[in-house]
Amino acid sequence: MPSSSLLDKAAKSKYMDLKTFGITQAMYIWVDGSGQSLRCKTRSLDKEIKEISDLPMWNFDGSSTGQAEGSNSDCFLKPCAMFNDPFRGAPNKLVLCEVLSYKMEAVETNHRQTCAGVMNQVKEDHPWFGMEQEYTLLDVDGHPFGWPKQGFPGPQGPYYCAVGTGNVYGREVVEAHYRACIYAGITISGTNAEVMPAQWEFQVGPCEGIKMGDHLWMARFLLHRVCEDFGVVASFDPKPMNGDWNGAGCHCNYSTEKMRLPGGFDEINNAVEKLSKRHNYHIQAYDPQGGKDNMRRLTGLHETSSIFDFSSGVANRQASIRIPRHVGEEKCGYLEDRRPSSNCDPYTVTEVIARTTILNEEGDVVLKLNC
Amino acid sequence: MPSSALLDKAAKSKYMDLETNGITQAMYIWIDGSGESMRCKTRSLDNEPKDISELPMWNFDGSSTGQAEGSNSDCFLKPCAMFNDPFRGAPNKLILCEVLNYKMEAVETNHRKTCKEVMSQVKEDHPWFGMEQEYTLLDVDGHPFGWPKQGFPGPQGPYYCAVGTGNVYGREVVEAHYKACIYAGITISGTNAEVMPAQWEFQVGPCEGIKMGDHLWMARFLLHRVCEDFGVVASFDPKPMNGDWNGAGCHCNYSTEKMRLPGGFDEINNAVEKLSKRHNYHIQAYDPQGGKDNMRRLTGLHETSSIFDFSSGVANRQASIRIPRHVGEEKCGYLEDRRPSSNCDPYTVTEVIARTTILNEEGDVVLKLNC
């Protein structure tokens, strides 16, 4: 039985109601050296925080998170986006940060810096993103939550958007997370149970520019933190179960202002054309292992396209890019890039989409999937 | 199952809401004969004390706390610092006390008295301290909380500042303690999960002079009392687990006014120079066993320096004294003495730092680490 959920929530609640006399707790949150895990620590501030500029720079021991050597271990935390804290309540804050080295340069897994640079260049095009974050709930033994121990539930079919005992596993976590996101100020647009039992999805967006990455990373943090309270684990692995079980992705819906205006369908097709010429460049950016994670998911089965081939089509869930049916009819709207892995870095994903379709960068790469 | 956690919190809560008709409960708290454990007892007062001077002297049976003989057992409690009581609520108080013997002299483990005298001598230098208190949560069987029984979790790496089930053990305790400290009026500046699972840290400061010891001891009392509500144990042992597991320290951040002003870097370097000449004198003061406790922790591994050698460096977490990176850049600020053990007496630590760096006392000692 995992530890946090062993401790009595009633015992804690009276402490959480104590007056705080104008002290604000600010929890600084960052992406660690793995490029997938998040870390956090808290500081007290003796004033109310109204905006991000009220928050000071901070630092941490990068040698403990795979981001620095022990002999020269200070890394800096630069506050970038602020949210309400659903765990500690008002006026406390959650602060998403960029990590900088001792030379004040972006560390290896700080992909926000270049993303913000690109989003600044393309701001007149008003790029909007909406990302569909899939994930799997696991029990502390690593087996999907609710699955029979040392066993499997019945085959996929009844679980997608389901209701009823035995059809959905872990709805409590999803409900709590949705409310936490709303309170925090994250643009969470929806949620649904997914095809594999214990797999769920939430959608964040539409977010313009850099906000997509900020809101999605913070939503992931909230999920991990909510899961602590329930004693389950949220996994962003793109293929948690081998066999006839769906993987998990993070489809990226995308549009520019031109695409959204009447007649924007041409602009959408232009974008698809540009994307088709840089398939490998995008694949490399769509998971933290340069494509090796997505190798396990993008097989061409289970509503995925093959990792090796680019394809697109209206209402086609087996394509790399799907144009929603209603967009095909209204002749304007957005496209859905179905390639990003559930554990992708949203800063990287949104950056490469902007580079290819707005900055018109060209040229493809060779995928290095062995080793 | 530990007893306090067995008793129904709901049963207690209706009593805690009863009117108190102007009676204040004052809990007197002191350090016992071990120099590490704390004791407490409560008296009723018929007004709310507004100032420490309104609190009367009290006494207790020192033969029950290793502080006096049975035949002449009265020890005196002299109120020194007052805090709000987060357990009983307003207007009740927690009173940190000095212990005096029947001759009104400081008992052996009352290190506050000499500390206060030194702080009085150096008050024009405005010495500020901030101490980083590390501790380990244990289950009632003595094994770290959340660890598999008769076993170990995965190796260190994922736990520092972590989020998520399986990555953090015992966050409820930490959240409750932080709020309790804020309510009590302790200058708690932050908290984070530490490198070893079930190990945590909170920081108290900046505090000037004698307040460092007062606030840290009271914060420790609050931690033990909060842990009662959850049925877990807070251990301040500096090396609770042998093997490839971090120990627990109480790093002391320190500055004088001169160090904080522009150009203060020279003053910091002077202080480091003076400290380098009295390494053993400080080591002896940095745990309650004259160095024998720290012997188990300061090995040169696990982000510690060796107990035998003095070293210092900018951003170097393997040195005795670390100068933070930003201090090296801004050329003023503070230094971090990483040598004190988690179970140190903060009065002793702050006193010897002031003696060496402000009173310029000289001369070192020989460590007696065997026997």
Boltz contact constraints between the chains, C-beta under 6 A:
constraints:
  - contact:
      token1: [A, 2]
      token2: [B, 165]
      max_distance: 6.0
  - contact:
      token1: [A, 3]
      token2: [B, 145]
      max_distance: 6.0
  - contact:
      token1: [A, 3]
      token2: [B, 146]
      max_distance: 6.0
  - contact:
      token1: [A, 3]
      token2: [B, 169]
      max_distance: 6.0
  - contact:
      token1: [A, 3]
      token2: [B, 170]
      max_distance: 6.0
  - contact:
      token1: [A, 4]
      token2: [B, 171]
      max_distance: 6.0
  - contact:
      token1: [A, 7]
      token2: [B, 172]
      max_distance: 6.0
  - contact:
      token1: [A, 7]
      token2: [B, 230]
      max_distance: 6.0
  - contact:
      token1: [A, 10]
      token2: [B, 9]
      max_distance: 6.0
  - contact:
      token1: [A, 11]
      token2: [B, 9]
      max_distance: 6.0
  - contact:
      token1: [A, 11]
      token2: [B, 229]
      max_distance: 6.0
  - contact:
      token1: [A, 11]
      token2: [B, 230]
      max_distance: 6.0
  - contact:
      token1: [A, 12]
      token2: [B, 172]
      max_distance: 6.0
  - contact:
      token1: [A, 12]
      token2: [B, 176]
      max_distance: 6.0
  - contact:
      token1: [A, 15]
      token2: [B, 176]
      max_distance: 6.0
  - contact:
      token1: [A, 15]
      token2: [B, 179]
      max_distance: 6.0
  - contact:
      token1: [A, 15]
      token2: [B, 180]
      max_distance: 6.0
  - contact:
      token1: [A, 18]
      token2: [B, 86]
      max_distance: 6.0
  - contact:
      token1: [A, 18]
      token2: [B, 179]
      max_distance: 6.0
  - contact:
      token1: [A, 18]
      token2: [B, 183]
      max_distance: 6.0
  - contact:
      token1: [A, 20]
      token2: [B, 182]
      max_distance: 6.0
  - contact:
      token1: [A, 23]
      token2: [B, 182]
      max_distance: 6.0
  - contact:
      token1: [A, 38]
      token2: [B, 163]
      max_distance: 6.0
  - contact:
      token1: [A, 39]
      token2: [B, 161]
      max_distance: 6.0
  - contact:
      token1: [A, 40]
      token2: [B, 161]
      max_distance: 6.0
  - contact:
      token1: [A, 40]
      token2: [B, 163]
      max_distance: 6.0
  - contact:
      token1: [A, 41]
      token2: [B, 161]
      max_distance: 6.0
  - contact:
      token1: [A, 41]
      token2: [B, 192]
      max_distance: 6.0
  - contact:
      token1: [A, 42]
      token2: [B, 190]
      max_distance: 6.0
  - contact:
      token1: [A, 42]
      token2: [B, 191]
      max_distance: 6.0
  - contact:
      token1: [A, 43]
      token2: [B, 190]
      max_distance: 6.0
  - contact:
      token1: [A, 44]
      token2: [B, 189]
      max_distance: 6.0
  - contact:
      token1: [A, 64]
      token2: [B, 160]
      max_distance: 6.0
  - contact:
      token1: [A, 64]
      token2: [B, 195]
      max_distance: 6.0
  - contact:
      token1: [A, 70]
      token2: [B, 317]
      max_distance: 6.0
  - contact:
      token1: [A, 70]
      token2: [B, 318]
      max_distance: 6.0
  - contact:
      token1: [A, 71]
      token2: [B, 316]
      max_distance: 6.0
  - contact:
      token1: [A, 72]
      token2: [B, 315]
      max_distance: 6.0
  - contact:
      token1: [A, 73]
      token2: [B, 317]
      max_distance: 6.0
  - contact:
      token1: [A, 74]
      token2: [B, 315]
      max_distance: 6.0
  - contact:
      token1: [A, 74]
      token2: [B, 325]
      max_distance: 6.0
  - contact:
      token1: [A, 102]
      token2: [B, 325]
      max_distance: 6.0
  - contact:
      token1: [A, 224]
      token2: [B, 163]
      max_distance: 6.0
  - contact:
      token1: [A, 224]
      token2: [B, 164]
      max_distance: 6.0
  - contact:
      token1: [A, 225]
      token2: [B, 163]
      max_distance: 6.0
  - contact:
      token1: [A, 227]
      token2: [B, 165]
      max_distance: 6.0
  - contact:
      token1: [A, 228]
      token2: [B, 165]
      max_distance: 6.0
  - contact:
      token1: [A, 231]
      token2: [B, 165]
      max_distance: 6.0
  - contact:
      token1: [A, 233]
      token2: [B, 165]
      max_distance: 6.0
